[in-house]
Amino acid sequence: MRAQLESLVTELVAKGVYYEDARKEFERRYIEQALHKAEGSISGAAALMGVHRNTLTRKIAEYKVKA
């Protein structure tokens, strides 16, 4: 996984993707995957991610992710 992440970061930097844009896209997709794995349960996804349910709820609203 480390090599894949290194390759992705190298590609993003080479293409001039801003850090903030990359971070937001990563976070949005991570949340979507956690929600999918938790079958739409915000509490379950929050537990998988190691964040508080309220934090996840705020991020879901921020990124307009469907729970």
Helices and strands as residue ranges (DSSP letters): H 2-14, H 19-37, H 42-49, H 53-63
